[in-house]
Amino acid sequence: MGHLDHAAFGLLTPALSYLMAVIGAALGLRCTVRALSATGRSRRNWLITAASAIGTGIWTMHFVAMLGFAVRGTDIRYNVPLTIVSLVVAVLVVGAGVFCVGYGRNRAVALLIGGLATGLGVASMHYLGMAALRLHGTVHYDPLLVALSVAIAVVAATAALWAALNIRSAVAVAFASLVMGAAVSSMHYTGMLAVGVDVAPAEESLPGATAMQFIFPLTVGLGSYLFVTSAFVALSPTAGEHAAYTSAQQPEPTAPAAPTTSTTSTDPSTSTARTTPTTPTATA
């Protein structure tokens, strides 16, 4: 059995992967919060941005961590089409989860369904990415640790969506993002602990691309997307700010016209007030 190293570059890849998970979670939470306070096309657009942010952040986290993965006795390559499919699956399944929460009438049911869909999407992305692995030997998994990693993914996704439904302040979202980043990283490394490799040395070259040839450039590109989208979300006005701006642009109401002047006289015999219009007096 080959020796597996999950941090070939030391703490660099675990730290960077955690950072990517936190950024993706924070961006996804903020977009979901914006979506819940919007309507119509605006809500749809915010939910699409949330799905792409969460899916991209989790995928980037996974493959940044995989840059530090090495197996003694064999090189490692990645199947390019399957790696791209894992990214698409992550975004689409996470999108199903956030749209369920964004449009669900029953919050509790929507949260459970959305958390389950999003968690399974995260786990599917992870194991599709592992299926893209090419090396000299065979890969096998510990079923109990695989089940534990899937459970962690579902719980983490449900907690993230709950935070999106119930947390509004920026400080609370930042704290929730740190927790979610830790949960996603825990899911990844739990899944990696389930991996075992039986190395079978061979002379032929492996198909696919190395991590530096394919994954590193794509990871840098997606990481840049996350940073740019984060800046866009930070600079976009909230629903409250937009309403205040719209109210400030409305013209002020005009003053009402002055009332007609009149005089009031009282008849002492009947104690009844009578109002007669005032007539100007002519001058000679």
Phi and psi in degrees as a GROMACS rama.xvg file:
@    title "Ramachandran Plot"
@    xaxis  label "Phi"
@    yaxis  label "Psi"
@TYPE xy
-73.4615  150.732  GLY-2
-81.5534  126.863  HIS-3
-100.223  132.725  LEU-4
-117.349  117.24  ASP-5
-93.1519  -2.90873  HIS-6
-145.246  66.0762  ALA-7
-64.8254  -23.4644  ALA-8
-105.353  23.4989  PHE-9
76.4667  -144.617  GLY-10
-80.9642  -1.78922  LEU-11
-61.3701  -53.3005  LEU-12
-68.8476  -40.2246  THR-13
-61.258  -39.2769  PRO-14
-68.1884  -44.6413  ALA-15
-66.1735  -38.794  LEU-16
-65.7968  -38.828  SER-17
-63.2528  -41.5856  TYR-18
-60.4458  -43.1294  LEU-19
-63.0853  -39.5291  MET-20
-65.0201  -40.4206  ALA-21
-66.1645  -44.4796  VAL-22
-62.7555  -45.2618  ILE-23
-62.1845  -42.3403  GLY-24
-65.4652  -44.519  ALA-25
-62.6236  -45.1017  ALA-26
-65.0888  -43.0028  LEU-27
-62.4942  -41.699  GLY-28
-64.1284  -44.8632  LEU-29
-63.2918  -41.1819  ARG-30
-66.5009  -37.9222  CYS-31
-67.4766  -39.8317  THR-32
-61.0792  -44.0731  VAL-33
-62.5428  -39.6317  ARG-34
-62.8065  -40.4797  ALA-35
-68.1822  -20.9578  LEU-36
-98.6174  4.08258  SER-37
-111.107  173.339  ALA-38
-137.975  163.675  THR-39
61.0659  -137.224  GLY-40
-64.0603  -33.6603  ARG-41
-62.2077  -42.3093  SER-42
-62.3304  -44.7432  ARG-43
-59.5077  -44.8665  ARG-44
-64.5838  -39.5805  ASN-45
-66.2251  -38.2923  TRP-46
-68.1483  -37.2896  LEU-47
-63.3369  -42.6845  ILE-48
-63.6892  -39.4942  THR-49
-62.8469  -44.7686  ALA-50
-62.8014  -44.2548  ALA-51
-66.6915  -36.0331  SER-52
-68.0599  -47.7349  ALA-53
-66.4902  -47.2048  ILE-54
-62.6697  -44.6794  GLY-55
-65.8558  -41.5058  THR-56
-62.5054  -42.8122  GLY-57
-68.0739  -42.2162  ILE-58
-62.7105  -45.0731  TRP-59
-62.7716  -41.2155  THR-60
-58.2123  -45.1957  MET-61
-60.8446  -48.1883  HIS-62
-82.6157  -21.5298  PHE-63
-64.6878  -42.7517  VAL-64
-63.7413  -36.3587  ALA-65
-69.7182  -19.3491  MET-66
-61.2033  -26.7463  LEU-67
-94.3654  6.85109  GLY-68
-89.6945  129.241  PHE-69
-143.834  150.523  ALA-70
-124.625  123.888  VAL-71
-67.4498  130.63  ARG-72
99.3022  -1.01003  GLY-73
-154.991  149.459  THR-74
-79.8337  167.529  ASP-75
-128  133.099  ILE-76
-128.951  167.293  ARG-77
-128.811  135.008  TYR-78
-71.8123  117.008  ASN-79
-65.7092  -51.3583  VAL-80
-59.1092  -41.5293  PRO-81
-68.6187  -33.0126  LEU-82
-65.3619  -41.2381  THR-83
-67.2798  -38.5175  ILE-84
-59.6383  -38.5805  VAL-85
-62.2759  -35.671  SER-86
-67.6213  -45.3311  LEU-87
-62.5068  -42.7421  VAL-88
-61.1742  -42.716  VAL-89
-58.2444  -47.9239  ALA-90
-67.4795  -43.9363  VAL-91
-67.3732  -44.4994  LEU-92
-73.0606  -38.8107  VAL-93
-62.7574  -37.6852  VAL-94
-60.3578  -40.0364  GLY-95
-60.7396  -38.6508  ALA-96
-67.0678  -47.0116  GLY-97
-71.8789  -31.6973  VAL-98
-69.1325  -34.0093  PHE-99
-61.7311  -43.0959  CYS-100
-71.4724  -39.0067  VAL-101
-68.072  -30.0306  GLY-102
-117.585  -1.73321  TYR-103
-68.3904  136.656  GLY-104
-79.657  -39.0898  ARG-105
-96.0218  110.023  ASN-106
-60.6757  -41.7718  ARG-107
-65.1972  -47.1651  ALA-108
-65.616  -42.8664  VAL-109
-62.0591  -37.9765  ALA-110
-65.2515  -43.742  LEU-111
-65.8843  -46.3754  LEU-112
-67.2736  -44.4086  ILE-113
-63.93  -41.1016  GLY-114
-64.631  -40.7404  GLY-115
-65.5233  -45.4645  LEU-116
-63.6974  -44.39  ALA-117
-66.7662  -42.3701  THR-118
-62.9762  -43.0314  GLY-119
-66.2208  -32.6134  LEU-120
-65.4571  -41.5795  GLY-121
-62.4664  -46.6447  VAL-122
-64.5711  -39.6622  ALA-123
-62.834  -42.6474  SER-124
-59.128  -44.0506  MET-125
-61.3973  -50.0938  HIS-126
-77.7878  -24.3707  TYR-127
-67.9348  -40.0949  LEU-128
-62.3317  -37.7031  GLY-129
-70.3477  -32.6257  MET-130
-67.2318  -22.5672  ALA-131
-77.0865  -6.8517  ALA-132
-68.6932  134.873  LEU-133
-126.255  125.083  ARG-134
-153.73  170.358  LEU-135
-84.4894  94.57  HIS-136
147.687  -168.974  GLY-137
-122.293  144.76  THR-138
-106.183  134.401  VAL-139
-134.925  164.96  HIS-140
-130.002  150.749  TYR-141
-84.7781  114.606  ASP-142
-58.7839  -37.8074  PRO-143
-64.8349  -42.7309  LEU-144
-70.1788  -32.8341  LEU-145
-62.7421  -47.092  VAL-146
-61.6304  -39.4062  ALA-147
-64.5559  -40.648  LEU-148
-65.1104  -38.0583  SER-149
-66.5943  -41.5958  VAL-150
-61.91  -41.7971  ALA-151
-61.8772  -40.9836  ILE-152
-62.6954  -43.4827  ALA-153
-66.484  -44.6281  VAL-154
-63.6378  -43.4757  VAL-155
-63.395  -42.4761  ALA-156
-65.9183  -41.4953  ALA-157
-63.7596  -41.3214  THR-158
-64.1053  -38.3495  ALA-159
-64.5893  -43.9086  ALA-160
-68.8706  -35.7039  LEU-161
-61.1973  -42.3829  TRP-162
-61.721  -39.8448  ALA-163
-63.9153  -32.9888  ALA-164
-79.8413  -26.245  LEU-165
-119.058  -13.3212  ASN-166
-107.75  133.298  ILE-167
-120.876  -35.175  ARG-168
-71.8445  149.651  SER-169
-64.7974  -36.156  ALA-170
-65.3295  -43.6506  VAL-171
-65.5237  -38.5536  ALA-172
-64.6468  -40.6243  VAL-173
-61.9144  -43.637  ALA-174
-64.4503  -44.0019  PHE-175
-61.9262  -35.4656  ALA-176
-66.3226  -39.4094  SER-177
-62.3151  -42.1415  LEU-178
-66.1642  -42.3305  VAL-179
-66.3715  -37.2646  MET-180
-60.9957  -40.8347  GLY-181
-65.8331  -38.6854  ALA-182
-67.2145  -43.4589  ALA-183
-65.8666  -41.3888  VAL-184
-63.5765  -39.294  SER-185
-62.3208  -41.3282  SER-186
-60.382  -44.4369  MET-187
-61.8869  -50.3134  HIS-188
-74.6376  -24.3658  TYR-189
-66.7222  -43.0587  THR-190
-62.9531  -35.6788  GLY-191
-71.8487  -31.1364  MET-192
-66.9565  -22.2676  LEU-193
-76.2958  -10.8646  ALA-194
-84.2185  136.465  VAL-195
-132.066  145.017  GLY-196
-127.447  127.531  VAL-197
-100.097  105.699  ASP-198
-77.0236  135.922  VAL-199
-130.215  89.766  ALA-200
-54.0274  139.849  PRO-201
-147.078  158.808  ALA-202
-88.8927  -28.9094  GLU-203
-67.7187  152.618  GLU-204
-77.7833  150.546  SER-205
-82.8497  143.125  LEU-206
-76.3075  162.686  PRO-207
99.9308  -174.289  GLY-208
-110.812  150.827  ALA-209
-74.6345  167.514  THR-210
-61.5178  -41.2511  ALA-211
-72.0201  -30.4252  MET-212
-72.7124  -33.6298  GLN-213
-123.585  -55.6926  PHE-214
-68.2933  -41.7961  ILE-215
-61.9073  -50.1862  PHE-216
-60.7615  -40.9395  PRO-217
-67.4622  -37.9654  LEU-218
-64.4701  -41.8888  THR-219
-63.3645  -41.8254  VAL-220
-63.1733  -44.5077  GLY-221
-69.8731  -34.8891  LEU-222
-62.999  -39.1304  GLY-223
-64.3305  -39.5304  SER-224
-58.3327  -42.9174  TYR-225
-62.9497  -42.3593  LEU-226
-66.8671  -42.5775  PHE-227
-65.7351  -43.2408  VAL-228
-65.1366  -35.9266  THR-229
-60.4109  -42.6929  SER-230
-64.8112  -39.8464  ALA-231
-61.7176  -45.5507  PHE-232
-65.1478  -40.853  VAL-233
-63.7284  -34.2369  ALA-234
-89.3602  -13.8923  LEU-235
-74.5073  136.641  SER-236
-69.0031  145.367  PRO-237
-75.7413  172.654  THR-238
-61.7456  -38.9694  ALA-239
-65.3619  -42.2248  GLY-240
-65.8663  -39.2596  GLU-241
-65.2273  -41.5386  HIS-242
-64.149  -40.6924  ALA-243
-64.652  -39.6871  ALA-244
-65.7197  -43.2267  TYR-245
-62.7388  -40.8213  THR-246
-64.776  -37.3582  SER-247
-69.523  -26.8242  ALA-248
-81.1423  -13.9163  GLN-249
-73.8232  140.662  GLN-250
-67.3215  148.487  PRO-251
-72.1108  144.458  GLU-252
-66.0234  144.532  PRO-253
-75.3394  153.078  THR-254
-70.5088  143.719  ALA-255
-69.1304  154.513  PRO-256
-68.1712  149.229  ALA-257
-67.7611  139.376  ALA-258
-69.5581  157.512  PRO-259
-69.6619  133.542  THR-260
-74.6999  136.105  THR-261
-142.822  160.397  SER-262
-116.266  151.64  THR-263
-120.005  130.45  THR-264
-123.071  153.348  SER-265
-120.152  130.661  THR-266
-88.0802  112.499  ASP-267
-60.8818  -30.3296  PRO-268
-72.4816  -29.8373  SER-269
-112.7  -7.56107  THR-270
52.9224  36.7227  SER-271
-110.709  130.945  THR-272
-81.9099  131.533  ALA-273
-122.319  139.605  ARG-274
-112.129  125.078  THR-275
-124.724  143.523  THR-276
-66.3484  148.772  PRO-277
-81.1902  127.543  THR-278
-109.153  128.98  THR-279
-65.8437  144.175  PRO-280
-89.7311  130.011  THR-281
-77.2122  145.559  ALA-282
-111.71  142.752  THR-283
